[in-house]
């Protein structure tokens, strides 16, 4: 965001569900997005994404079918944070956080450098 402010322009934000279409391909895509995006929202794929549109629903379903699990989110955030200056935000529903338990917040926090 500071880069955008310094260039007197609006910040560019991008969104991608983690693990879509596969974990390795999503990491590659996220690293590519980080070269130009100021903010990256990383979606946590969820099996019942009622509030998302059909495109994001299908992407989440594909990531889950490819074996994505919540633990992969923390690895994804950790790797991207270490290699990028983009601000990172995790987008999710309450149900996966509740299911994972109290350690969820600590895991996300520990993923950031």
N, C-alpha and C positions, 0 to 999 in steps of 0.2 A: 504494500500500500504506500509506503514511503517513496518507492520508485515512481509510482503514478503521480503522487503529490508533487514530487520534485520535477516531474515533466509536465506538470499542470494539465493532467488529463484524467479522465475517469479511470478507475481501476477495472481491470478485466477479470471477471470471475468465470470459472469453468467448473463443470460437475461431471463426475464419472462414478458409477457404482464400482466399488472395489471388487476385483475378481471377474470383471466382465471384459471380454468373453471368457478368458481364463485368467488365472492369477498372474502368470508371467506376462501375458499381453496387456493386462491392465496396468501393471507396473511400468511397462515400456511406454504406454500411452500417457500415464501420469507424469513420468519424467519428461516426456515431450511437451505436455501441457505446461509444465513448470518452467520451461524456457521462455514462455511469453505471458502466462497468466500471473496476475498479482495475487489472486486468491483461488484456491482449489478446494471445492467441496467434494469430499470423498463419501460416497453413499455406502451404508452398510446394507447389503442385500438382505431382504426379509421376505418370508414366504407369503405374507398377506399384506402387500403394499397398496391398500385401498385408496390412499390419498394421492398416490403417484399416477401419472398418466400412463397410457398403454405402452409407450416406448420404454420408460423406466421400469415398468412392471416386467416386461419381457426380458430386459437386460438383467434384472435381479434374478428372475427365474433361471436364466442361462448360467449366471454365476453360481447359483446354488447347485444346479445340475452338474456343473464342472467341479464341484467339491469344495466351494468356498465355505469357510467357517469363520465365526467371529474372531477367533484368534488370529486369522490372517489379516484382519483389519489393523491390528496393532503392529504387525510386521510391516505392513504397507505404509502406515503413517511414520513409523520409525525410519524406514529406508528413505522415504520421500523428504522428510524433515532434515535428514542428514545431508541430502544432496541438493537441496533447493532453498531459495530465499522466499518462495511463495508462502503466503499465510495459508494455513491448512485449517479446515473445519470439517468435522464429521457430521454427516446428515443421517439421522436414523429415526425410528419410531421408539416409543417407550417400551414396547413389549420385548424386543431383543435385549435392551438394557436391563430390564427387570428380570428376564430369564437368566442372563449372565450373572447377575447379582452385584453386590456392593463393590466387587473388585473391578467392575467395568470402568468406573471413573478413574481409578488409580492406574489401570492399564493404559488408558488413553493419555493420561497425564505423563506417565513414564515413557510413552512413545515419543514425546517431544523432547528435543535436546535442551 
